[in-house]
Amino acid sequence: MSNIGDFFAAGGLLAACLPGYEPRPGQAEMAVAVAEILAGEEVGEEARCLLVEAGTGLGKTLAYLVPAVRSGRKVVVSTATRNLQEQILQRDIPWLQRHVDPSLDALCVKGRQNYLCLWRWQQLLADRLPGLAGDESLARLADWLETSEFADRGELPWLSDSDPLWRAIRAEAHLCPGSDCPQAGPCHLNRLRRRAAAARLLVVNHHLLFSDLAVRRGGHAEVLPRYEVLILDEAHHAEQVAGSYFGVTFSRQQVLELTHDIERAGVGMTSAVLAARGLAARMEQLLALFPGERGRFALQPLLAVAPALEVEAARLRGDLAALAARLDEDQAVRGAEQLRRRALELAERLMQLLPAAGDEVEDSGEVRWYERRERNLILSVTPLEVAPIFQEHLYCTVAACVLTSATLTVDGDFAYVRRTLGLPEDCATLACPSPYDFRRRSLLYVPEDGFPPPGTPGHGAALHERLFELIHAAGGRSLLLFTSLGAMTAAHQALAGRLPYPLLLQGAASRASLLEEFRHDEHSVLLGVASFWEGVDIPGPALSCVVIDKLPFEVPSDPVMMARMDKMRREGVEPFQTYQVPRAILALRQGVGRLLRSSTDRGVVAILDVRLCRKGYGRRFLRSLPPFSLTRDLHDVRTFFAEDASAAG
């Protein structure tokens, strides 16, 4: 594939077939690098790996899809966000089928819960439980099932993920009877697996990818068919998502779902139903021993001061085992074998999380913690590192692995991501900067030295006043990104009524509707946290100013983060510079990346944290950002927007 770069040249296929296409050297360079990685030998002891940082506007999806399709290999492309997945499925793959490989067989594979289970559907029709949707919804579903190939809920815009009707009929791993299912023949998931086995290109999300990896790691049948090449897009999410699948969870909700399903399946007051009701009561007794404060907390300190937890957990395990025995004997409960396996699995999970008193807990590189929510308690064990798991169960199972994102480097170095994801020191790397002209088309503003740093007296009032001034200078058109829900709420309260522009607050409506309103009301202001730091893609004047309240350091009291930092200290590694700063830099780069989304965009990024210029580590942040022109004078921001207004007028 030595001529792969020709596809992206001025006279190449993309220029001929894509209106307005402009050759970007970085795109061609990335495509050539991907092609070289994919052109190697078959699967060996370790995959050939490539890390590619592709700046905004580079066109990275085609840069890896074109060589992937031309390689002829079985490829899985995994993304973190639905937006990117839909772009690949709806725009890129049809283009590839028209212009690169008409025979390309591509398929999107989603998590199990996105598909209808025919066995549960038949149960629902037989039971017709009260509280679920009426005959009209059931009739619509029945008509849909006549024509749907895979029974994908995405085909039902009128039915939400959280609708009780969908929860009653969606496929669930712990409810699947497997080959014993009377619907195994027409099963949509089995049909999907057969299609996936035949397809050459599969598009999945990170949750399904790592769920499959966790299943294979446990020695069970995989969810995805075997593949030769993995392309991990939005790879900066890989550690977090993988960690959630390589651990163990046990929750009050899981117990209540089990007892509910037993009562639903049982006929009359069978012994299993009575045992299930006793189990639910025992779960409430365990719940009562946990503090009521909501949040995430380490489990071990609580066990040290509340030994009754281990006693009550042992009783709950005993009740789960007794329930499994009842289900083994009780033929009056439909689907008893699946319910029995669920009870035993919950007992095993609880043993891993809350072992019996006196049992030694091995230092296995994991952290045990719990999360208290309004109506749920979740116990979890999470690996401190995913790198060894990737090395043992991922890189040795594929011929090639490409990991890409717009944000992989810290101060121009891939070391943090390479170490976190367990990639070898000699892993190939490539950094392709954005083709956008940041110096001419944008401005970075950091307040003057007299501006109060976060956490000091007067910071809140100064922050709110500066937000007002920046929004006024930009004429609305601003995305305000906050590091906490409390900071966002306080800012909204301070700004409400002072500005002549609509204020759109995260949580007041769905994410999609907020973004749609922000996109179409050019002078609106959107306030958000967390998910709004990524995936907001609004080219044009509607988003001309991105304001970030402070450097996005994570809360150091998070139990997983604390455990990882403690491990580093034990190993003689200073966690602030090697762990906390790199993670904050990558998060900041994502937020900053919301500004320029096309080559004609202009705007200002304001980071209202003077530590960026006053602290030594601030230089690492600045060096990691695009090559903005930097100012600390608010007058320059006003001038920038005034010149824009004059040019537009």
Secondary structure, 3 states (H helix, E strand, C coil): CCCHHHHHCCCCHHHHHCCCCCCCHHHHHHHHHHHHHHCCCCCCCCCEEEEEEECCCCCHHHHHHHHHHHHCCCEEEEECCHHHHHHHHHHHHHHHHHHCCCCCCEEECCCHHHEECHHHHHHHHHHCCCCCCCHHHHHHHHHHHHHCCCCEHHHCCCCCCCCHHHHHHECCHHHCCHHHCCCCCCCHHHHHHHHHHHCCEEEEEHHHHHHHHHHHHCCCCCCCCCCCEEEECCHHHHHHHHHHHCCEEEEHHHHHHHHHHHHHHCCCCCHHHHHHHHHHHHHHHHHHCCCCCCEEEECHHHHHHCCHHHHHHHHHHHHHHHHHHHHHHCCCCCCHHHHHHHHHHHHHHHHHHCCCCCCCCCCCCEEEEEEECCCCEEEEEEECCCHHHHHHHCCCCCCEEEEEECCCCECCECHHHHHHCCCCCCCEEEEECCCCCHHHHEEEECCCCCCCCCCCCCHHHHHHHHHHHHHHHHCCCEEEEECCHHHHHHHHHHHCCCCCCCEEECCCCCHHHHHHHHHHCCCCEEEEEHHHHCCCCCCCCCCCEEEECCCCCCCCCCHHHHHHHHHHHHCCCCHHHHHHHHHHHHHHHHHHCCCCCCCCCCEEEEECCCHHHHCCCHHHHHHHCCCCEEECCHHHHHHHHHHHHHHHC
